[in-house]
Amino acid sequence: MARARKSFMISMGILVIGFLAIGGALIYRSANAGSGGNSSGADYVIASMKIPSGAEVVSAVAADGKVTLTYRAGLMTSVRIFDGKTGEMIREIPVVSE
C-alpha cells in the first residue's frame, strides 16, 4: 500500500507541475500579446483627416500604419487612405455601382 501511495503522489506531483507550466505559459502569452504585433500606437500620430463638408463617415480602419476612411457624401461613397503618421492622403477611391 505504501508503494502505491508513493507512486500516486509522484504522478500527482508531475501533473500539478504540468498544470503550473501551462498556466504560466498562458499568462506570459496574454501579457505579451499587445506588444507582439507589427504596428503599435506610435504608428498613428495623425491629428485630423479631411473629408468633404456634410459627408457622413461610414467606417474607419487603422492597420499597417495607414488609416482607411469610408465616407458618404450625398449619393456618392468614397474611400480615402491616409498615412497614419503624417495625415497625408495617399489615395482616394470612389465606390461606383455596376
N, C-alpha and C positions, 0 to 999 in steps of 0.2 A: 504494500500500500504506500509506503514512503517513497518508493521508486516512481510510482505513478504520479504521486503528488509533485515530486521534483520535476518530472517531465512536463506536467501540466503547467507549472509555474514558469519554466523556461519558455514554453510555447507562448504563454500569455505575455511574457515579458517582450518577446520578439514581436508579437502582434501590436502591443502598445507602442513600441519604438517605431514600428512601421507607420502607425496612425499619426504619431507625432511628426514624423518626417513628411508625410503627405500634407498635414495641416500647416507645417512651416513653409512648405513649397507653395501652397495656395496663398498664404498670407504674403509671402515675398512677391509672388506674381501680381497680386492685386495692388500692392503698394507701388510697384514699378510700372504698372500698366499705363499710367498717364504720360510718363516720360519716354515710353518706348516708340512713339510714333515718329514719322518723318517730319512733321510740322509741329511747331509749338506756338504759343500765344505771341511770341516775339515776331513771328512771320506776319502778323497783322497789326500794323500801327496806323491803318487808314483812318482818317478823321471824318471824311464825308464822301458821298458819291452823288453825282449829279444825274437827275432824270428830269424829263420834261415836267413843267408845272401842270398840276392836275392829274398826273399819272398815278396809278394805283399799283403798289408793289404786290406781286403775286407770290414770289418766293425769293429767298436769298440763301446761297450756299457758300461756305468758306472751305476750300480744300486746296492743297498743294500751293499755298502762298497766293492764291487768287480768290476773288470773290465774284461769284456769278449771280447776277441780279436779273430776275424776270419781272417785267412790269407791263401794265396795260394802260395805254393812253387812247381813250376813245374806243374804237373798234380794233385798233392795231395792238398786237402783242409783240414785244421785243425782248431780247436777251442781251445784256451788257456784261462783259467780262472786265473786271478791274484788277490791277496789281494790288496785292494786299499791303505792300509797304509804301508805295508812292501814291496810291489812289488814282493813278493814271488809267484811263480807259484803254484797254488793249484792243477790244473788238466789240462791235455791235452787230447782232444777228436778228433781222426781222423774222418773225414767225408768220408764214403765209399758209393758207389752206389750199389743198389740191382740188 
